[in-house]
């Protein structure tokens, strides 16, 4: 069985790390399975791409495209690769433009698609991620869901065939790659911080990263959270700050906000574990906050990860300054979540595919 995996964005690199490892382990045990990786180039910054491949021991891509965020360009570039390679399965992850481009190209060539992290819904049609994930789920032959809520979402949409609740491969990755306590401490000390004394924030979605009004409100809130704030700045967010004088002025007036370059995955896990609080607009980091036992305030009005909300690990705040501060200051009373598997989701997914194709 030959798999071509299509990836292009930072969260997909993390998921691919554990799934590719499971494929290699299965092959070592005698299974007829091999994988080739196609990187669309959606994330091209070194800290957002190459660093992840080297740190997480992901096999080097056989194809490395330069497509940016252009789905049409991606699909056109992927089609001849799939046509020549004739894989048995095209494997895609999550909800990015790379996800949809890979799925659509495979569908056009009648190649079955396996979708890891299927069934998630924000119910916000304005999000491009929502369209990408829904369209990919319509195409996929095998839909691997991280939660029972995702399975139920698909059932309500009339999709039940090929659906599996396998847990979350991101949990596999968090267990595999979180540094030990000594390494965590060394990382936070490099930023002049002490354990559980700071907030960690990330902003990357276009609706916030490219929105001056939203960033102004977020910065105003971060300046008042009552603790140091460490902010690894996404390239899109940095561009908005660099071209907006009012944002620069606001940051100069908030010395407790420390802007840093994006960090590698293992360093990010360490920062998440050692933070007192996480403030983010990222879907993946909402989950990682739970994995690292750190409360989270989400800079959105909805979340795909409803389990984190119900269990009290996560709180929605949008981008309004007062809502963010209210969410930060209210006590968290989190409860356990039993949804994301036991750290063997990637192995389960590959076992299912091998069984189906045998």
Secondary structure, DSSP 8 states (H G I E B T S, - for coil): -EEEEEE-SHHHHHHHHHHHHHHHHHHHTT---EEEEEE--SS-SGGGTHHHHHHHT----SEE---TT-HHHHHHHHHHHHHHH--SEEEEETTSHHHHHHHHHHHHTT--EEEEEES-----TTSHHHHHHHHHHHH-SEEEESSHHHHHHHHHTT--TTEEE---HHHHHHHHH---HHHHHHHHHTTT--TTSEEEEE---HHHHT-HHHHHHHHHHHTTSSSEEEEEE-HHHHHHHHT-HHHHHHHHT-TTEEEEE---HHHHHHHHHH-SEEEES-HHHHHHHHHTT--EEESSS--S-HHHHHTTSEEE-TT-HHHHHHHHHS---------S-SS-HHHHHHHHHHHHH-
